[in-house]
Amino acid sequence: MTQVKVVLIGAGSTMFTPGLLADLAASRVFDGAAVHLVDLNEDAAVTMAQLGRRIAHERGSGMTVEAHVDRREALPGATLVATTIAVGGAGGWRADLDVPLKHGVRQTVGDSVGPGGVLRALRQVPELVAIGRDVAELAHDAWLVNYANPLTANVRAISGWAHERVIGLCHGTMHTRSMLSSVLGVPRKELTTVFAGVNHLCWLLQLRHRGVDVYPKLRSLVAEATVPGNHSNSPLSEPVSADLMDLFGLYPAPGDRHVAEFFAWYLGGAPDGADLPWGLQPGLDATHHYIDAKSDLWDKLHAQVSGSESLDAAPEGQEAERLVAIAEALLTGTELVELAVNVPNRGKVSNLPDEAVVEVPAVIGGAGVTGLAVGDLPPALAAVLSARALQQELTVQAAMSGSRHLALQALATDPLVPSSQVARSILDDAVVAHAPLLDAYGLTRTA
């Protein structure tokens, strides 16, 4: 059998790369695999490669790990390529929150939707399409698995302009399923769930325990956890998710800090300087903490590489990101039913646009990745998600063309942006804050 070759582009991701290396080292399918880590920051690539070698040595894996700064050097003959890039880095993410805030637009995460999601896509899409085209040229049969946000826009761009063998993965829906099994008090393997929607706003269509519908029990638990004055520590006490279930009849994933950004009414109305309404301030605080903690994470990784700190515990049971389990199914042909995979719609959700990227269950195996059709969503949800899909299509078109006009339209049609003038102000300030990455969208450009 030809040696399996895994290429990770954006290997400096402190959130993703250490866990992936641990998952690969734990897999017998990847014993002896060649792992190539690519990052424009040479120190990041080298450090992660050294960490990978230590993990492989201590856990008895035969995988090899090499570092690169040039992806074209790493890609030829790749079996699997994963992308976790962040154009603009942590500073860019911070600006995606701060620039809209200057104009009264508050966000909780700002990496997928909202004006922050649009600005991030304008930076990410061109680079990811360039990566996809390199994969198509140098490793045509490889599957490209994208984790980089905004996931929906990025997968749409790669699949439409670069490389058809692409999927997007996110752990949010999986974590919601794990939470549901915990609050219902049933083993995760006994709980049947069907989710469908778009990344970071995915709806629970079915919930069964050993074939019995337990959605009524979930509704009862949510109502109990969100009784006014009940200071519950239950994960079901999140008020935005509870309100959305009451409004639309279905439970959303993956939690308030993400789903709130899809709607105009959860993040507005609080005075400047006040905490976010709907209990969303902790979600924003968590985002700021993650951005600010990156340097501490690098200190920890350098200590692990030097041997002065022990490795994190080996993964047990459910792996964090699902990439290795999916890759094993693709390589061995053993079929796997995956909870949530982001793929081009093409009728899988029959009342959403065909070109939209949807998050649906999928069968994975020797035939590749086959997203499963779930039929129609309820009309109100289809209306919400269709509008979002069309706005993200505008965003991708703007990113691919460098058109200021389309970028303004993408911002102005986002539910969190209250006016065309605010959209113009956000874009103009973002061009400065992200210079030179968004220079194409400056006032000197009229296209």
C-alpha positions as CSV (number, residue, x, y, z in Angstrom):
1,M,0.0,0.0,0.0
2,T,1.3,3.5,-0.9
3,Q,2.4,5.5,2.1
4,V,-0.4,7.7,3.5
5,K,0.6,11.4,3.3
6,V,-1.2,14.0,5.4
7,V,-0.6,17.7,4.8
8,L,-1.8,20.3,7.3
9,I,-1.7,23.9,6.0
10,G,-1.9,26.4,8.8
11,A,-0.1,24.2,11.2
12,G,0.5,27.0,13.7
13,S,-3.1,26.6,14.9
14,T,-2.8,26.0,18.6
15,M,-6.4,24.9,18.8
16,F,-6.2,22.2,16.1
17,T,-2.7,20.9,15.4
18,P,-1.8,19.3,18.8
19,G,-5.0,17.4,18.9
20,L,-4.7,16.3,15.3
21,L,-1.2,15.0,16.0
22,A,-2.4,13.1,19.0
23,D,-5.3,11.6,17.1
24,L,-3.0,10.5,14.2
25,A,-0.6,8.9,16.6
26,A,-3.4,6.9,18.2
27,S,-4.6,5.5,14.8
28,R,-3.3,2.3,13.5
29,V,-4.4,3.3,10.0
30,F,-1.9,6.2,10.2
31,D,0.9,4.2,11.7
32,G,3.8,4.9,9.3
33,A,2.1,7.9,7.7
34,A,4.1,10.9,6.5
35,V,2.7,14.0,8.2
36,H,3.7,17.4,6.6
37,L,3.1,20.6,8.6
38,V,3.0,23.8,6.7
39,D,2.9,27.3,8.1
40,L,4.2,30.7,6.9
41,N,5.7,31.1,10.3
42,E,8.7,28.8,10.2
43,D,9.1,28.7,14.0
44,A,5.4,27.6,14.3
45,A,5.8,24.8,11.7
46,V,9.1,23.6,13.3
47,T,7.7,23.7,16.8
48,M,4.6,21.7,15.9
49,A,6.7,19.2,14.0
50,Q,9.0,18.7,17.0
51,L,5.8,18.2,19.1
52,G,4.5,15.7,16.6
53,R,7.8,13.7,16.8
54,R,7.6,13.6,20.6
55,I,4.0,12.4,20.5
56,A,4.8,9.7,17.9
57,H,7.9,8.5,19.9
58,E,6.1,8.4,23.3
59,R,3.0,6.7,22.0
60,G,4.7,4.2,19.8
61,S,3.5,5.5,16.4
62,G,5.6,5.1,13.3
63,M,4.4,8.3,11.7
64,T,7.0,10.8,10.6
65,V,6.5,14.6,10.9
66,E,8.2,17.3,8.7
67,A,7.9,21.1,8.7
68,H,7.5,23.3,5.7
69,V,6.9,27.0,4.9
70,D,6.1,26.3,1.2
71,R,2.9,24.3,0.7
72,R,3.8,23.4,-2.9
73,E,6.9,21.6,-1.5
74,A,4.7,19.5,0.8
75,L,1.6,18.8,-1.4
76,P,2.8,16.4,-4.2
77,G,1.2,13.0,-3.7
78,A,-0.9,14.0,-0.6
79,T,-3.6,11.7,0.4
80,L,-5.4,14.1,2.7
81,V,-5.0,17.9,3.1
82,A,-6.4,19.9,6.0
83,T,-6.6,23.7,6.2
84,T,-6.7,25.7,9.4
85,I,-5.3,29.0,8.2
86,A,-6.1,32.4,9.7
87,V,-5.1,35.2,7.4
88,G,-4.4,38.2,9.6
89,G,-3.9,36.0,12.7
90,A,-5.2,36.8,16.2
91,G,-4.8,40.6,15.5
92,G,-7.1,40.3,12.5
93,W,-9.7,38.5,14.5
94,R,-9.6,41.2,17.2
95,A,-10.1,43.9,14.5
96,D,-13.1,42.0,13.2
97,L,-14.7,42.6,16.6
98,D,-13.3,46.1,17.3
99,V,-14.0,47.8,14.0
100,P,-17.8,47.0,13.9
101,L,-18.0,47.8,17.6
102,K,-16.7,51.3,16.8
103,H,-19.9,51.8,14.8
104,G,-22.3,50.3,17.3
105,V,-22.3,46.7,16.0
106,R,-21.7,44.2,18.8
107,Q,-20.7,40.6,18.1
108,T,-20.0,37.5,20.3
109,V,-17.5,35.7,18.1
110,G,-17.2,37.6,14.8
111,D,-15.5,34.8,12.8
112,S,-18.4,33.3,10.8
113,V,-21.3,35.7,10.3
114,G,-21.9,39.3,11.3
115,P,-19.6,41.9,9.8
116,G,-16.7,40.1,11.3
117,G,-17.5,37.0,9.3
118,V,-17.7,39.1,6.1
119,L,-14.3,40.7,6.8
120,R,-12.7,37.4,7.6
121,A,-14.0,35.9,4.4
122,L,-12.6,38.7,2.3
123,R,-9.2,37.8,3.7
124,Q,-9.6,34.0,3.9
125,V,-11.3,33.1,0.6
126,P,-8.6,34.2,-1.9
127,E,-5.9,32.3,0.0
128,L,-8.0,29.1,0.5
129,V,-8.9,29.1,-3.2
130,A,-5.2,29.4,-4.1
131,I,-4.5,26.5,-1.7
132,G,-7.4,24.5,-3.3
133,R,-5.9,25.1,-6.8
134,D,-2.5,23.9,-5.6
135,V,-4.2,20.8,-4.3
136,A,-6.0,20.2,-7.6
137,E,-2.7,20.5,-9.4
138,L,-0.3,18.6,-7.1
139,A,-2.6,16.1,-5.3
140,H,-5.7,15.9,-7.5
141,D,-7.2,12.8,-5.8
142,A,-6.7,14.2,-2.2
143,W,-9.6,15.1,0.0
144,L,-9.3,18.7,1.3
145,V,-10.8,19.1,4.7
146,N,-11.3,22.8,5.7
147,Y,-11.6,23.9,9.3
148,A,-10.9,27.6,8.7
149,N,-13.8,30.0,9.4
150,P,-16.0,31.3,8.0
151,L,-16.5,27.6,7.2
152,T,-19.6,28.0,5.0
153,A,-18.2,30.7,2.8
154,N,-14.8,29.0,2.6
155,V,-16.1,25.6,1.5
156,R,-18.3,27.3,-1.1
157,A,-15.4,29.2,-2.5
158,I,-13.0,26.1,-2.6
159,S,-15.7,23.8,-4.2
160,G,-16.8,26.4,-6.7
161,W,-13.5,27.8,-7.8
162,A,-10.7,25.3,-7.0
163,H,-11.2,21.7,-5.9
164,E,-14.4,19.6,-5.8
165,R,-13.2,17.0,-3.3
166,V,-13.6,19.3,-0.3
167,I,-15.6,19.2,2.9
168,G,-15.8,21.4,6.0
169,L,-15.7,20.1,9.5
170,C,-16.7,21.8,12.8
171,H,-17.0,20.2,16.3
172,G,-20.0,22.5,17.3
173,T,-22.9,20.2,16.4
174,M,-21.0,17.2,17.8
175,H,-20.6,19.0,21.1
176,T,-24.3,19.8,21.2
177,R,-25.1,16.2,20.7
178,S,-22.8,15.2,23.6
179,M,-24.5,17.8,25.7
180,L,-27.9,16.5,24.9
181,S,-27.0,12.9,25.8
182,S,-25.7,14.3,29.2
183,V,-28.8,16.3,30.1
184,L,-31.1,13.5,29.0
185,G,-29.1,11.0,31.0
186,V,-28.6,8.5,28.2
187,P,-25.4,7.1,26.6
188,R,-24.3,9.0,23.5
189,K,-24.3,5.9,21.4
190,E,-28.0,5.3,22.3
191,L,-29.1,8.7,21.2
192,T,-30.1,9.2,17.5
193,T,-29.9,12.8,16.3
194,V,-30.4,14.4,12.9
195,F,-29.2,18.0,12.5
196,A,-29.4,20.1,9.4
197,G,-28.7,23.8,8.5
198,V,-25.6,25.8,8.0
199,N,-22.4,25.9,10.1
200,H,-23.1,27.6,13.5
201,L,-26.8,27.5,12.9
202,C,-27.8,23.9,12.6
203,W,-31.3,22.6,13.7
204,L,-32.1,19.5,15.6
205,L,-34.7,17.8,13.4
206,Q,-34.9,14.4,15.2
207,L,-34.1,13.3,18.7
208,R,-34.6,9.6,19.7
209,H,-33.4,7.3,22.4
210,R,-33.6,3.7,21.3
211,G,-36.1,4.6,18.7
212,V,-38.4,6.6,21.1
213,D,-39.0,10.3,20.4
214,V,-37.5,12.3,23.3
215,Y,-37.9,15.7,21.8
216,P,-40.9,16.3,24.2
217,K,-38.6,15.6,27.1
218,L,-36.0,18.0,25.8
219,R,-38.6,20.8,25.5
220,S,-39.7,20.1,29.1
221,L,-36.1,20.3,30.3
222,V,-35.5,23.6,28.4
223,A,-38.6,25.1,29.9
224,E,-37.6,24.1,33.4
225,A,-34.0,25.4,33.0
226,T,-35.2,28.8,31.7
227,V,-37.9,29.6,34.2
228,P,-37.4,33.3,35.2
229,G,-35.5,33.5,38.4
230,N,-34.2,29.9,38.1
231,H,-30.4,30.3,38.2
232,S,-29.8,27.0,36.6
233,N,-26.3,25.7,35.8
234,S,-27.8,23.4,33.1
235,P,-26.4,23.9,29.6
236,L,-30.1,24.1,28.5
237,S,-30.4,27.4,30.4
238,E,-29.0,29.3,27.5
239,P,-31.7,31.9,26.8
240,V,-31.1,32.5,23.1
241,S,-31.3,28.8,22.2
242,A,-34.4,28.4,24.3
243,D,-36.0,31.5,22.7
244,L,-35.2,30.1,19.2
245,M,-36.8,26.8,20.1
246,D,-39.9,28.5,21.3
247,L,-40.1,30.6,18.2
248,F,-39.2,28.0,15.5
249,G,-40.1,24.8,17.3
250,L,-36.6,23.2,16.9
251,Y,-33.5,23.3,19.0
252,P,-30.4,25.0,17.5
253,A,-26.7,24.1,17.6
254,P,-24.0,24.9,18.7
255,G,-24.9,27.3,21.5
256,D,-25.8,30.9,22.2
257,R,-22.6,32.7,21.3
258,H,-22.7,31.4,17.7
259,V,-26.4,31.2,16.9
260,A,-27.2,34.7,18.3
261,E,-25.1,36.3,15.6
262,F,-27.5,35.1,12.9
263,F,-30.3,37.4,14.1
264,A,-30.7,41.1,14.5
265,W,-32.5,41.2,17.8
266,Y,-30.2,39.4,20.3
267,L,-27.1,41.6,20.3
268,G,-28.7,45.1,20.1
269,G,-30.4,47.4,22.6
270,A,-27.8,47.6,25.4
271,P,-26.1,50.9,26.2
272,D,-22.5,51.4,25.2
273,G,-20.2,49.8,27.8
274,A,-23.0,47.6,29.2
275,D,-22.9,43.8,29.2
276,L,-24.4,42.2,26.2
277,P,-28.1,41.3,26.6
278,W,-29.6,37.8,26.6
279,G,-26.7,36.6,28.8
280,L,-24.3,36.8,25.9
281,Q,-21.4,38.6,27.6
282,P,-19.7,35.4,28.8
283,G,-19.6,34.3,25.1
284,L,-17.8,37.5,24.1
285,D,-15.5,37.2,27.1
286,A,-14.6,33.7,26.0
287,T,-13.7,34.9,22.5
288,H,-11.5,37.7,23.9
289,H,-9.9,35.2,26.3
290,Y,-9.1,32.8,23.5
291,I,-7.6,35.5,21.3
292,D,-5.4,36.8,24.2
293,A,-4.4,33.3,25.4
294,K,-2.6,32.3,22.2
295,S,0.9,33.4,23.5
296,D,0.4,31.4,26.7
297,L,-0.5,28.3,24.6
298,W,2.7,28.8,22.6
299,D,4.7,28.9,25.9
300,K,3.1,25.6,26.9
301,L,3.9,24.0,23.5
302,H,7.5,25.1,23.6
303,A,7.8,23.5,27.1
304,Q,6.3,20.3,25.8
305,V,8.8,20.2,22.9
306,S,11.7,20.9,25.2
307,G,10.6,18.1,27.5
308,S,10.2,20.4,30.5
309,E,6.4,19.7,30.5
310,S,4.6,16.5,30.0
311,L,2.3,15.9,27.0
312,D,-1.4,16.3,27.3
313,A,-3.2,13.0,28.0
314,A,-3.7,10.7,25.0
315,P,-7.2,11.0,23.5
316,E,-9.8,8.5,24.6
317,G,-13.1,7.7,22.9
318,Q,-14.6,10.6,20.8
319,E,-11.8,12.4,19.1
320,A,-12.0,16.2,19.2
321,E,-12.2,17.1,15.5
322,R,-13.3,13.8,13.7
323,L,-10.7,14.3,10.9
324,V,-8.9,11.0,11.6
325,A,-12.0,8.9,11.9
326,I,-13.3,10.3,8.6
327,A,-9.9,9.8,6.9
328,E,-9.8,6.2,8.2
329,A,-13.2,5.6,6.5
330,L,-12.0,7.2,3.3
331,L,-8.8,5.1,3.2
332,T,-10.1,1.7,4.3
333,G,-13.6,1.9,2.7
334,T,-15.2,1.0,6.0
335,E,-18.5,3.0,6.0
336,L,-19.0,5.6,8.6
337,V,-22.2,7.7,9.3
338,E,-21.0,11.1,10.3
339,L,-23.2,13.5,12.3
340,A,-22.4,16.8,10.5
341,V,-20.4,17.5,7.4
342,N,-20.4,20.7,5.4
343,V,-20.9,20.1,1.7
344,P,-22.5,21.8,-1.3
345,N,-26.3,21.4,-1.0
346,R,-27.4,20.2,-4.4
347,G,-30.8,19.2,-3.1
348,K,-29.8,17.7,0.3
349,V,-31.9,20.4,2.0
350,S,-34.5,20.7,-0.7
351,N,-35.8,24.2,0.1
352,L,-32.3,25.9,0.3
353,P,-30.3,27.2,-2.7
354,D,-28.4,24.5,-4.6
355,E,-25.1,26.3,-4.4
356,A,-25.3,26.8,-0.6
357,V,-23.0,24.9,1.6
358,V,-25.1,23.0,4.2
359,E,-24.2,21.1,7.4
360,V,-25.9,17.7,7.2
361,P,-25.2,14.0,8.1
362,A,-23.1,12.1,5.6
363,V,-22.0,8.6,4.8
364,I,-18.2,8.3,4.3
365,G,-16.3,5.4,2.9
366,G,-14.7,4.0,-0.2
367,A,-17.1,6.0,-2.4
368,G,-16.0,9.3,-0.8
369,V,-18.3,11.6,1.1
370,T,-22.0,11.4,0.4
371,G,-24.2,14.0,2.2
372,L,-27.6,12.7,3.2
373,A,-30.8,14.3,2.0
374,V,-33.0,15.6,4.8
375,G,-35.8,17.0,2.7
376,D,-37.5,20.4,3.5
377,L,-36.8,22.4,6.5
378,P,-39.8,24.2,8.1
379,P,-40.6,27.3,6.0
380,A,-39.5,29.9,8.6
381,L,-36.1,28.2,9.0
382,A,-35.7,27.9,5.3
383,A,-36.4,31.6,5.0
384,V,-33.7,32.4,7.6
385,L,-31.1,30.1,6.1
386,S,-31.8,31.0,2.5
387,A,-31.2,34.7,3.2
388,R,-28.0,33.8,5.0
389,A,-26.8,31.5,2.1
390,L,-27.5,34.3,-0.5
391,Q,-25.7,36.9,1.6
392,Q,-22.7,34.5,1.9
393,E,-22.8,34.0,-1.8
394,L,-22.4,37.8,-2.1
395,T,-19.5,37.6,0.3
396,V,-17.7,34.9,-1.7
397,Q,-18.3,36.8,-5.0
398,A,-16.8,39.9,-3.4
399,A,-13.8,38.0,-2.1
400,M,-13.2,36.4,-5.5
401,S,-13.6,39.6,-7.5
402,G,-12.1,42.2,-5.1
403,S,-15.2,44.3,-5.7
404,R,-15.9,47.0,-3.2
405,H,-19.5,47.3,-4.4
406,L,-20.2,43.6,-3.6
407,A,-18.3,43.8,-0.3
408,L,-20.5,46.7,0.7
409,Q,-23.6,44.7,-0.3
410,A,-22.5,41.7,1.7
411,L,-22.0,43.9,4.8
412,A,-25.2,45.9,4.3
413,T,-27.3,42.7,4.0
414,D,-26.0,41.2,7.2
415,P,-28.7,41.3,9.9
416,L,-26.4,42.9,12.5
417,V,-25.5,45.9,10.3
418,P,-28.3,48.5,10.7
419,S,-27.7,50.7,7.7
420,S,-25.9,51.2,4.4
421,Q,-23.8,54.0,6.0
422,V,-22.7,51.8,8.8
423,A,-21.7,49.2,6.2
424,R,-19.6,51.8,4.4
425,S,-17.9,53.0,7.6
426,I,-17.1,49.4,8.7
427,L,-15.5,48.6,5.4
428,D,-13.5,51.8,5.2
429,D,-12.1,51.4,8.7
430,A,-11.5,47.7,8.1
431,V,-9.4,48.5,5.0
432,V,-7.1,50.6,7.3
433,A,-7.1,48.1,10.2
434,H,-6.3,45.1,8.0
435,A,-3.9,46.9,5.6
436,P,-2.7,45.8,3.2
437,L,-4.9,42.7,3.2
438,L,-8.1,44.5,2.2
439,D,-6.6,47.3,0.1
440,A,-8.7,46.1,-2.9
441,Y,-11.8,47.3,-1.2
442,G,-10.6,50.9,-0.5
443,L,-12.3,54.1,-1.6
444,T,-10.1,54.3,-4.7
445,R,-11.7,51.2,-6.0
446,T,-15.3,51.6,-7.4
447,A,-15.9,48.2,-9.0
